Structure formats: structure tokens, C-alpha cells
Amino acid sequence: MITHRTRRGILGRLGATTLVAAAVVCSVGLSATSASADDSSNQPPLTAKDHAITDVSGLVNGRELGSFTGLNGQLVNAPRLLRTESLDKITSDGAATLATTYHVNLVIDLRTPTQIAAKPDVPIPGAKAVNISMFGADGNYPDDTVMYHDLVDKGYNGPTDRGPMITAYAQILRLIAQDTTGTVLIHCSHGMDRTGTVMDLLYNILGVSESDILHDYLLSNTQLKVGWATPQLLQGTFESDVASKYGGIDAYLRTTIGLTDQDVTALRTNLLVSNDATAAAITVDGVSVPLDAAATTAGSTITDPQTTLAASAVKVTTTNPNATASTTVAGRTVTITITAQDGTTVARYVVNAALPAPSGASTATPAADASTKATLPATGGDDTGVVVVGGIGGALLIAGGILLMRRRTKRTAS
């Protein structure tokens, strides 16, 4: 946020739990070119994806990255970056909280030297502070639209004369890409305009949707209880200029700002968490498990000679090394649950471990069904009978019966 005429001296920095009182302070002194402090048309409510900072004394407009869906369904790693207003009003306890709870190790201050001298930050213990003035020496603007035009390319005359704005964007994004150990905190005066366009570019690199980018931008209105940020400024001025003058944000980032593939990959690696919960390999007592079958409800079946199954005998390799796997065993059924790095995506694999067949077990074809019936030829009287037969034994019994009846018949005839 720029300390131009319509905003200078308006905002009293209050504790994060006193935003209602801050709205009263903010309503004083707004000019006709700024929205009134009670204008809620561009004040979206906080959602579960948003992470407002409410435990840092003296901070009003602070929040983590939004937990938005990014490139290839991955999740933005919210705690890795904070966006705030200037830190001149935080208390020493608030600074300690940023160090110990939020693990801030790098502060990037986007204000001009004059603004920093007038309201120096309270230092965060153990954090490195870097000052990168996006506007160069002069950051005063009488009109927001003029300011947002300058936020695109102030002073840019070509690749050999890039001016302060393009040079600043390159430095800022590379600093964020290089920080892999802690949390980056980035701020300007109010945490809205300069910080807002940096976040717009960063979210685009991460593959966040246009609606989520605008939502996060407008949350500064919500937290400050003002109406300064508008879609017309971010999308209708800043993004429109980028599209018309530089061919869109991707070309602007790659060609004008000069980010390399390595820079982009580093930013995505640092600020996105994977939703990959697939297994690359599973073995039970050294026996490989067919993964496609194991991923079904019924699971896969393997032969395992071990009479007792143990979870320690199950080895799982995940496709993404940041995913975690847990194993449960119930009888001879093994269930593996893999949780992706994003903490929400889960995959389950089921393995049924059958014991080998006993050695020497018969594999002969079973005898014919004993219920098969054969009827002896009728001879009348007591010689008529029905015999239940089966297989060879049944055939012999029939033959013997026929021979006996013939002898009886011969005796009767004689």
C-alpha cells in the first residue's frame, strides 16, 4: 500500500482482535477517490482456506498464503510465506511470536527509503531484513489507478534499462525461490498494493485460479475494514496492462522480469505440497504385491509362507517421497494407508496373504456324485430293485445283480 495523499495517516495499527475499532479509525480522512471504510462490497469473508494472523500484537493485515489448489492439483503450502503491513506497530512480544511460532527468517520490505525511515520495522529476532523499493525513491501517488499502471513497469525502457519495478520483481521472486529453510514475510506500507501485485504474480506461478487470487487480494479490505482494493485496480489495470503490453503474465514473468525455468521450479517446489498418495512398490515378507489389484476394494492376494503376519514385514515405497504410509494387520489381511504431503489426499491398498497349499495334497479328480442312480432290469416280484451306484464299483454291482437274476430265472424255467 502506497502512502499517497488519500491514505496517508489514515490507518491506526491496532491488535488483530480489534478490527472493528480499526474500522472507526480508518473511516477518518478518506478522500472522494477512495471507498468508504464501511463499504463491504469488496470485503469477502474469511474462509477455511484463509489464514489470518491474529496472535501477533500490533498487526492488523497479516495472513499466511491461502491454502488454495495450485498446479496439477497440488496445495499451496500456506505457512511458507506471510504477507503483512509494515511492522512498525508490532510489539516486542509480537516480533517474538513471528520468530518462534511462524519461523520467520526473512523479511522483504517493499517500501521506499523515506517510508522506512519514517516508520522503521520492529526487528524480528534472528530474521534477515532486505529492503527492495519497488517504486525507487518516489512512492507518493495522488491516484490509485496511476499507481497501478506504475506497478507494472515503472521506469522500464527495455532489457538493458529495466527500471526499479521490473528489477524489484526479479529480486523479490528469486529471494523467495532461494529460501528453503524458514518462512518469508513480505510487506509494504499497508500490505495491499505492492504486496498485492507481488502475490498476484506468485500465485500465477503456483497455478492458483483467478478467483482465488482476487479473493486473497480483497481480504486486505476485510482485515483493514476499508474498500481500497478493487477488482478494477488488480485485474482491470495491473493485469490488463500486463496483457496488452507484454503478452500476458507468463510472458511477462519469463521474458520481461526474466525468471528462468530453474527459478519457477524452485518457487513451485518451495510453495506447493504434493497431492500424490500413490505407492510405487509394496512387499509383504519380501513378496511383491500387484498394486493395481491392491488398490481395489477387494484387494490383491499373494502367497506368504509366514504363519504370522507383522506390520514390520510390510515395506512401502511412495511415488512422492514426502508422502507417509501407515500399516495395519488384521489376521491375514494387510491394509496400507498413504497420506499425501498435502495432508488431505489419502490412498488405501489391501493385501490378502494366503498360506501355501500343504505339500502332497491330492489333486485327483473327485469321484462321480454318489447320488447317480441306475435301475436294474425289471424281472417281476422280489427281483425288482434299485441300486445306488457310483463309478467302477457301481458298475460291478450292477453286473453281479444281472448275473444273479439270470440264474434265478433259469432255475425257475427248469
C-alpha positions as CSV (number, residue, x, y, z in Angstrom):
1,M,0.0,0.0,0.0
2,I,1.4,3.4,-1.0
3,T,1.4,6.3,1.4
4,H,-0.2,8.6,-1.2
5,R,-2.5,11.6,-0.4
6,T,-5.8,9.7,0.0
7,R,-4.4,7.2,2.5
8,R,-1.5,8.8,4.4
9,G,-2.0,8.7,8.2
10,I,-5.4,7.1,8.0
11,L,-4.8,3.6,9.3
12,G,-4.1,3.2,13.0
13,R,-2.3,-0.1,13.6
14,L,-4.4,-2.0,16.2
15,G,-4.2,-5.5,17.6
16,A,-5.7,-8.2,15.3
17,T,-8.5,-8.8,17.7
18,T,-9.7,-5.1,17.5
19,L,-10.6,-4.9,13.8
20,V,-13.9,-3.3,14.5
21,A,-12.3,-0.4,16.3
22,A,-9.8,-0.1,13.5
23,A,-12.7,0.5,11.1
24,V,-13.6,3.6,13.0
25,V,-10.0,4.9,12.8
26,C,-9.8,4.0,9.1
27,S,-13.1,5.9,8.3
28,V,-11.5,9.3,9.2
29,G,-10.0,11.4,6.4
30,L,-10.8,9.3,3.3
31,S,-11.0,11.4,0.2
32,A,-13.6,11.2,-2.5
33,T,-11.2,9.0,-4.6
34,S,-11.2,6.2,-2.0
35,A,-14.0,3.9,-1.0
36,S,-15.6,4.5,2.4
37,A,-14.4,2.4,5.3
38,D,-17.8,0.8,5.8
39,D,-18.1,-0.3,2.1
40,S,-18.4,-4.1,2.3
41,S,-18.9,-4.8,-1.4
42,N,-15.3,-5.8,-1.7
43,Q,-14.8,-7.3,1.7
44,P,-15.0,-11.1,1.3
45,P,-15.4,-13.2,4.4
46,L,-12.5,-15.3,5.6
47,T,-12.8,-19.0,4.6
48,A,-11.2,-22.2,5.8
49,K,-8.6,-21.7,3.1
50,D,-7.5,-18.3,4.5
51,H,-5.2,-18.0,7.5
52,A,-5.4,-14.6,9.2
53,I,-2.7,-13.9,11.8
54,T,-4.5,-13.0,15.0
55,D,-1.8,-13.7,17.6
56,V,0.8,-11.0,16.8
57,S,0.2,-7.9,18.8
58,G,0.1,-4.7,16.8
59,L,-0.5,-6.5,13.4
60,V,-3.8,-5.9,11.6
61,N,-3.4,-7.0,7.9
62,G,-1.4,-10.2,8.3
63,R,-2.1,-13.6,6.9
64,E,-0.4,-16.7,5.5
65,L,-0.6,-17.8,2.0
66,G,-4.1,-19.1,1.1
67,S,-4.4,-22.9,1.1
68,F,-5.6,-22.8,-2.5
69,T,-5.4,-25.5,-5.1
70,G,-2.5,-24.9,-7.4
71,L,-0.7,-26.6,-10.3
72,N,-1.6,-30.2,-11.0
73,G,-4.0,-30.3,-8.0
74,Q,-1.2,-29.6,-5.5
75,L,-1.9,-27.4,-2.5
76,V,-0.3,-24.1,-1.7
77,N,1.9,-24.5,1.3
78,A,0.3,-21.8,3.5
79,P,2.9,-21.4,6.3
80,R,5.8,-20.8,4.0
81,L,5.0,-17.1,3.3
82,L,3.3,-14.3,5.3
83,R,2.0,-11.1,3.9
84,T,1.5,-8.1,6.2
85,E,1.5,-4.3,6.5
86,S,4.7,-2.6,7.8
87,L,6.0,-3.9,11.2
88,D,6.5,-0.6,12.9
89,K,3.5,-1.1,15.2
90,I,4.1,-4.6,16.4
91,T,5.2,-5.2,20.0
92,S,8.4,-7.0,21.0
93,D,6.1,-9.9,22.0
94,G,4.6,-9.8,18.5
95,A,8.0,-9.9,16.9
96,A,9.0,-12.9,19.1
97,T,5.8,-14.7,18.0
98,L,6.7,-14.2,14.4
99,A,10.1,-15.7,15.1
100,T,9.1,-18.6,17.3
101,T,5.6,-19.5,16.1
102,Y,5.8,-18.6,12.4
103,H,9.5,-19.2,12.0
104,V,10.1,-16.0,10.0
105,N,13.7,-16.0,8.9
106,L,13.5,-13.4,6.0
107,V,11.7,-10.1,5.9
108,I,11.3,-8.4,2.5
109,D,10.3,-4.7,2.9
110,L,9.0,-3.2,-0.4
111,R,8.8,0.4,0.9
112,T,10.8,3.4,-0.3
113,P,13.8,4.6,1.9
114,T,11.8,7.6,3.0
115,Q,8.9,5.4,4.2
116,I,11.2,3.1,6.0
117,A,13.0,6.0,7.8
118,A,9.6,7.4,8.9
119,K,8.3,4.1,10.2
120,P,11.1,1.6,10.7
121,D,10.1,-2.0,11.3
122,V,10.4,-3.6,14.7
123,P,13.0,-6.3,14.0
124,I,12.2,-10.0,14.2
125,P,14.7,-11.9,16.3
126,G,17.0,-13.9,14.1
127,A,15.4,-12.8,10.8
128,K,17.3,-11.2,7.9
129,A,15.8,-8.0,6.6
130,V,16.1,-7.0,2.9
131,N,14.8,-3.6,1.6
132,I,13.7,-3.6,-2.1
133,S,11.9,-0.4,-3.1
134,M,9.6,-1.2,-5.9
135,F,9.0,2.4,-6.8
136,G,12.6,3.5,-6.4
137,A,12.9,6.8,-4.5
138,D,9.4,8.2,-5.0
139,G,6.4,6.3,-3.8
140,N,3.7,9.0,-3.4
141,Y,0.7,8.9,-5.7
142,P,-2.4,11.1,-5.8
143,D,-4.4,8.4,-7.7
144,D,-4.7,4.6,-7.3
145,T,-5.1,3.9,-11.0
146,V,-1.9,5.8,-11.8
147,M,-0.1,3.9,-9.1
148,Y,-1.3,0.5,-10.5
149,H,-0.1,1.4,-14.0
150,D,3.3,2.1,-12.5
151,L,3.2,-1.2,-10.6
152,V,3.5,-2.9,-14.0
153,D,6.8,-1.4,-15.2
154,K,7.8,1.9,-13.7
155,G,11.0,3.1,-15.4
156,Y,11.2,0.2,-17.8
157,N,12.8,1.1,-21.1
158,G,13.9,-2.3,-22.3
159,P,16.1,-5.2,-21.3
160,T,19.1,-3.0,-20.7
161,D,17.2,-0.4,-18.8
162,R,14.7,-2.2,-16.7
163,G,13.8,0.4,-14.1
164,P,13.1,-0.1,-10.4
165,M,9.8,-2.1,-10.8
166,I,10.9,-4.9,-13.0
167,T,14.2,-5.1,-11.2
168,A,12.4,-5.4,-7.9
169,Y,10.1,-8.1,-9.1
170,A,13.0,-10.2,-10.2
171,Q,14.9,-9.8,-6.9
172,I,11.8,-10.5,-4.8
173,L,10.7,-13.7,-6.6
174,R,14.3,-15.0,-6.6
175,L,14.7,-14.4,-2.9
176,I,11.5,-16.3,-2.2
177,A,12.7,-19.1,-4.5
178,Q,16.0,-19.4,-2.7
179,D,14.6,-19.5,0.8
180,T,14.1,-23.2,1.7
181,T,14.6,-23.2,5.5
182,G,12.0,-21.0,7.1
183,T,9.2,-18.5,6.5
184,V,9.3,-15.4,4.3
185,L,7.5,-12.3,5.4
186,I,6.8,-9.7,2.7
187,H,5.2,-6.3,3.3
188,C,4.8,-2.8,2.1
189,S,3.0,0.0,4.0
190,H,-0.5,-1.4,4.3
191,G,0.2,-4.8,2.8
192,M,-2.3,-4.2,-0.1
193,D,-0.9,-2.8,-3.3
194,R,2.8,-3.5,-3.8
195,T,2.4,-6.7,-1.8
196,G,-0.8,-7.4,-3.7
197,T,0.8,-7.4,-7.1
198,V,3.8,-9.5,-6.0
199,M,1.3,-12.0,-4.6
200,D,-0.7,-11.9,-7.9
201,L,2.5,-12.9,-9.8
202,L,3.5,-15.5,-7.3
203,Y,0.1,-17.2,-7.2
204,N,0.1,-17.3,-11.0
205,I,3.4,-19.1,-10.9
206,L,1.9,-21.6,-8.5
207,G,-1.2,-22.2,-10.7
208,V,-3.8,-20.7,-8.4
209,S,-7.1,-19.8,-10.0
210,E,-8.0,-16.2,-10.9
211,S,-10.9,-16.2,-8.5
212,D,-8.7,-17.3,-5.5
213,I,-6.1,-14.7,-6.4
214,L,-8.7,-11.9,-6.4
215,H,-10.2,-13.3,-3.1
216,D,-6.9,-13.2,-1.4
217,Y,-6.2,-9.6,-2.7
218,L,-9.6,-8.3,-1.4
219,L,-9.0,-9.8,2.0
220,S,-6.9,-6.8,2.8
221,N,-10.1,-4.8,2.7
222,T,-11.7,-7.3,5.0
223,Q,-8.9,-7.2,7.6
224,L,-8.4,-3.4,7.4
225,K,-12.2,-2.7,7.2
226,V,-11.7,-0.5,4.1
227,G,-12.6,-0.6,0.4
228,W,-9.4,0.5,-1.2
229,A,-8.6,-2.7,-3.1
230,T,-10.9,-3.3,-6.1
231,P,-11.0,-5.8,-9.0
232,Q,-10.7,-2.8,-11.3
233,L,-7.3,-2.0,-9.9
234,L,-5.8,-5.5,-9.8
235,Q,-7.5,-7.0,-12.9
236,G,-8.7,-4.0,-14.9
237,T,-5.5,-2.0,-14.6
238,F,-2.5,-4.1,-13.5
239,E,-3.3,-7.4,-15.2
240,S,-4.8,-5.6,-18.2
241,D,-1.6,-3.6,-18.7
242,V,0.5,-6.8,-18.4
243,A,-1.6,-8.5,-21.1
244,S,-1.7,-5.6,-23.5
245,K,1.9,-4.5,-23.2
246,Y,3.7,-7.8,-22.5
247,G,1.5,-10.6,-23.8
248,G,0.2,-11.9,-20.5
249,I,1.5,-12.8,-17.1
250,D,3.5,-15.9,-18.2
251,A,5.4,-13.9,-20.9
252,Y,5.8,-11.0,-18.5
253,L,7.4,-13.3,-15.9
254,R,9.6,-15.2,-18.3
255,T,10.7,-12.5,-20.8
256,T,10.3,-9.1,-19.1
257,I,11.1,-10.0,-15.5
258,G,13.5,-12.7,-16.7
259,L,12.6,-15.7,-14.5
260,T,14.3,-18.9,-15.6
261,D,12.9,-22.4,-15.6
262,Q,15.1,-23.0,-12.5
263,D,13.5,-20.1,-10.7
264,V,10.0,-21.2,-11.5
265,T,10.7,-24.8,-10.4
266,A,12.2,-23.6,-7.1
267,L,9.2,-21.5,-6.3
268,R,6.8,-24.3,-7.0
269,T,8.9,-26.8,-5.0
270,N,9.1,-24.4,-2.0
271,L,5.5,-23.3,-2.1
272,L,3.4,-26.2,-3.3
273,V,2.8,-29.5,-1.5
274,S,2.1,-32.7,-3.4
275,N,-1.3,-34.5,-3.5
276,D,0.4,-37.7,-4.7
277,A,-0.6,-40.6,-2.4
278,T,0.3,-43.5,-4.7
279,A,2.5,-46.4,-3.9
280,A,5.5,-47.1,-6.1
281,A,6.0,-50.6,-4.6
282,I,4.7,-52.8,-1.7
283,T,6.2,-56.0,-0.4
284,V,5.0,-58.3,2.4
285,D,7.7,-60.6,3.8
286,G,9.6,-59.9,0.6
287,V,6.7,-60.9,-1.7
288,S,5.8,-58.2,-4.3
289,V,2.2,-57.0,-4.3
290,P,0.3,-56.3,-7.5
291,L,-0.5,-52.6,-6.9
292,D,-3.5,-52.3,-9.3
293,A,-5.3,-55.1,-7.6
294,A,-4.3,-53.9,-4.1
295,A,-5.9,-50.5,-4.8
296,T,-9.3,-52.1,-5.3
297,T,-11.9,-52.7,-2.6
298,A,-11.3,-56.5,-2.6
299,G,-7.5,-56.1,-2.6
300,S,-4.9,-58.3,-4.1
301,T,-4.0,-61.9,-2.9
302,I,-0.4,-63.1,-2.5
303,T,1.0,-66.4,-1.2
304,D,3.0,-65.8,2.0
305,P,4.6,-68.8,3.9
306,Q,4.8,-66.9,7.2
307,T,2.2,-68.2,9.6
308,T,2.0,-64.9,11.5
309,L,1.9,-61.5,9.7
310,A,3.6,-58.5,11.2
311,A,3.3,-54.8,10.2
312,S,7.1,-54.6,10.3
313,A,7.3,-57.1,7.4
314,V,5.4,-54.7,5.1
315,K,7.6,-52.4,3.1
316,V,6.1,-49.5,1.2
317,T,7.7,-47.1,-1.3
318,T,5.7,-44.0,-2.2
319,T,5.9,-42.2,-5.6
320,N,6.4,-38.9,-3.8
321,P,9.0,-39.2,-1.0
322,N,7.1,-36.6,1.1
323,A,4.0,-38.9,1.4
324,T,3.7,-41.0,4.6
325,A,2.5,-44.6,4.9
326,S,0.9,-46.5,7.8
327,T,0.1,-50.2,8.0
328,T,-2.4,-52.3,10.0
329,V,-2.7,-56.1,10.1
330,A,-5.9,-58.0,10.9
331,G,-5.4,-61.7,10.7
332,R,-4.0,-62.3,7.2
333,T,-5.2,-59.0,5.7
334,V,-2.9,-56.1,5.5
335,T,-4.2,-52.5,4.9
336,I,-1.7,-49.8,3.9
337,T,-2.9,-46.1,4.1
338,I,-0.8,-43.5,2.3
339,T,-1.3,-39.8,3.1
340,A,0.0,-37.3,0.6
341,Q,2.2,-34.3,1.5
342,D,-0.8,-32.0,1.4
343,G,-2.2,-33.9,4.5
344,T,-5.6,-34.4,2.9
345,T,-5.3,-36.8,0.0
346,V,-5.3,-40.5,1.0
347,A,-5.0,-43.8,-0.8
348,R,-5.5,-47.3,0.6
349,Y,-4.1,-50.6,-0.5
350,V,-5.4,-54.0,0.7
351,V,-3.3,-57.2,0.6
352,N,-4.7,-60.7,1.5
353,A,-1.9,-63.1,2.4
354,A,-2.8,-66.8,1.7
355,L,-0.8,-69.6,3.2
356,P,0.8,-72.1,0.6
357,A,-1.2,-75.3,0.0
358,P,0.0,-78.3,2.1
359,S,2.7,-80.4,0.5
360,G,1.5,-83.7,-1.1
361,A,-2.1,-82.6,-1.2
362,S,-4.2,-84.7,-3.6
363,T,-5.0,-83.1,-6.9
364,A,-7.0,-86.1,-8.3
365,T,-10.4,-85.5,-10.0
366,P,-13.2,-86.1,-7.4
367,A,-15.3,-89.3,-7.9
368,A,-18.6,-89.0,-9.5
369,D,-21.6,-87.8,-7.5
370,A,-22.8,-90.7,-5.3
371,S,-26.4,-89.6,-6.0
372,T,-26.2,-91.0,-9.5
373,K,-28.9,-93.7,-9.9
374,A,-29.1,-96.8,-12.0
375,T,-32.2,-99.1,-12.3
376,L,-31.9,-102.9,-12.8
377,P,-33.9,-104.5,-15.5
378,A,-37.4,-105.5,-14.2
379,T,-37.9,-109.3,-13.6
380,G,-41.0,-109.1,-11.6
381,G,-41.7,-109.8,-8.0
382,D,-38.9,-109.6,-5.5
383,D,-36.3,-109.5,-8.1
384,T,-37.0,-105.9,-9.0
385,G,-34.6,-103.4,-7.3
386,V,-32.9,-100.0,-7.5
387,V,-29.3,-99.8,-6.7
388,V,-27.4,-96.5,-5.9
389,V,-24.2,-96.7,-7.8
390,G,-21.2,-94.6,-8.4
391,G,-18.1,-95.1,-10.5
392,I,-16.5,-98.5,-11.2
393,G,-17.8,-100.0,-8.0
394,G,-21.4,-99.2,-9.1
395,A,-20.8,-100.9,-12.5
396,L,-19.6,-104.1,-10.9
397,L,-22.5,-104.2,-8.6
398,I,-24.9,-103.9,-11.5
399,A,-23.2,-106.7,-13.4
400,G,-23.4,-109.0,-10.4
401,G,-27.0,-108.3,-9.9
402,I,-27.8,-109.1,-13.5
403,L,-25.9,-112.4,-13.4
404,L,-27.8,-113.4,-10.2
405,M,-31.2,-112.7,-11.7
406,R,-30.4,-114.8,-14.8
407,R,-29.5,-117.8,-12.6
408,R,-32.8,-117.5,-10.7
409,T,-34.7,-117.2,-14.0
410,K,-33.0,-120.4,-15.3
411,R,-33.9,-122.4,-12.2
412,T,-37.5,-121.3,-12.5
413,A,-37.7,-122.3,-16.1
414,S,-36.3,-125.7,-15.5
